[in-house]
Amino acid sequence: MTQPQPAMAIVVSFPESVVFDIGQNQTVPITLYLAQPLQNSAGNVIVPANSPVEAYLVSHESGAFIVARSLVVNGQLIPIQANSNFLEGKTVTVRSGTDKAQVWGSTFARIAHGVVAPLSNGNLNEVYKYAAIADGVAHLAGAFSTEKARVVEIPQGTTYILRLQTTPSSSTTASPQVEAQPIPGNIFN
């Protein structure tokens, strides 16, 4: 019985916290760092730990993927293809109803004041009454209109394992080349 061939992977770390809004349906570039060195089959380091990794956060449906495109070794970009597992997003409140109510309340009160003041013939009680009504209506409307967003939150220092689809050459040269490996179909299928 033959043993399965082990898959190559890289371990990357996030140098800072990231909150990625997946609702924008976007791809955002990000620089990550190797958390562990890459070694060839003889155990020689071909890419040292803490080498920069050019990657992207790619939104997809209810979450995102980390997609690495290159490593930086001795000032050279070494192309790779590596992908994370799916990162599930979560829904967070961006602006609460109370926050919106306060903004809307003061705005509507100013508008009411500006409209009613010229029509009130100097009656300040009329101006204050309509400003208070506008403020109250705006507070009610704002209180029921919370803004939410779907995000992937990644704390600083978090590490992820990315499966390599193409691997840096196992030569021990200072500038490893890329050995082409078959790349599976689109990771989003």
N, C-alpha and C positions, 0 to 999 in steps of 0.2 A: 504494500500500500504506500503510495507516495503522499508526502505531506504537501499541503497547499503552500504556494509561494507567498511569503509575507508581503503585505502592501507597504509601500513607503509612505511616510507621513512627515509633516513638519509640525512643530509645536510653536505657536505664535502667542505673544502677549500684547496686551493693550497698554500703552504707556500712560494713557489718561482715560478718564471716564467718557463714555460716548452715549448719547441719547439720540437714536436714529428714528426719525419719523417715517414709518413705512407707508403711511397714507399718501405721501407725495409721489409714490411710484417712481422712485429714482435710484440712481447709482451714485454713490459718494466715494471719492478716493480717500484712502487713509493709509498712514504709514504705521506698520506694526513691527515687532522685533522678534527674531528667533529666540525662543526660550531655552532651546537646547541646540548644540552644534549638530550639523549634518555630517555623518561619517560614511565612508565607503565600506565595502564588504570586508576590507582588511582592518577596519577600525581607525583609519586615518581621517582626521577632520578635513572636510572639503569646503565647508562653510561654517565659520565660527558662530558661537552663540552671540546674541545681541546684534547680529547683522540686520540691517533694515530690510523689510519686506514690503514691496509695493502691493497694496491690496485694495479691494473695493467692498463696501457694504452694498448689497443688491437687494432691494425690496422685492418681495414676492408674496402675494396674497396676504396672509395674516402674520407674516414674519419676514425674515431676511436670511441671506447666505453671506458668508465671508468668502470672497474669491481672490486668491493671490495670483499675481501675474508675473512678478519677478523678485529676485533677491539682489541686493547690492553687495558685491564682493570686490574689494580692492578698487572701488570707484567704478566698477562695471556693472551694468544691468544684466543679470542672468535670467532669461525667460523661464518661467515655470507655469504650470497649470495645477492649482490646488484649490480644493473646495471644502468648506465646513459642512457639518450637518445643518439641518434647518434650525434656525433660531426663532422660537415662537415669540411673537410680540404680545404686548398687553395694552389694554386701554387705560389711559390716564386722563385726569382732568387737567386741561390746559388753563382754563379760566373758569372759576366757579361762578354760579349764578349771582352770588353776593358781590363779587368783584364787578361783574357786568352791571348789576343794579346800581352800584355806587357811581359808576361812570355815566350810565344812562340817566340816572336821577339828576345829577348836577347839570348835565347837558340839556335835558328837557326843561328843567327849571329855568335855566338861562334863556332858552328859546321862548318859553312862556312869558318871562319877564320882559324880553325884548318886544314881543308882540302885544302884550296887554298894556304895558306902561304908556305907550302913546294914545291908546284908546280909553284909558281910565280917567282922563281929565284930572290927573294928580292924586287920585284916590289910591294911596299906598296899600290899604287893606285889600282892595280888589287885586292889585298886582301880586301881593303875598299869597292870597287865596289861590289864584290860578297857578302860581309857581309851585305851591305846595301840592296841588292836585296833579300837576305834570310830574313832579318828583315822585309822588306816590304811584302813579301809573307806570312810570319808568322802572321803579323798584320792583313792582309786581312782574312786569314783563321780563326784566333782567333776571329775576330770581328763578325763573323757569327756563332759562336758556343757557345751560351750561355747555361750554365748548370742551369736547373730548378729542383725543388723538390716539392712534394706534402706534406704539413705539417699541423698539427693542432697546433695552437699557443694558449697557455693558460697563461694569465697574472697572476702575483703574487696576491694573495688575492681573486681570482675568486672563487665563490661558485657554486656547482652543487648539484642537488637533485638526489639521487640514490634510485631507488625503491627496497625495501627489498623483497627477495624471501624467506629467512629464517630470523627469528627475534630472538633477544636475549630474554631470559626468562623474564617474567614480575615480577619475584620474586625480593625481595629487598635485596637479599644477596650481599655480596661484590663481588662475582664472578658469574655473571649471566651465566646461561646455555643457550643453543640454543634449541629452539623448532623447530622441523622439520616442514616445510611447503612445500606443493607441489611446485616444481620448474618447471616452464614452460620449454618447449623444448629449444633448442639452441637459444641464443639471436640473432644469425646471420641469422636465417631463415626468 
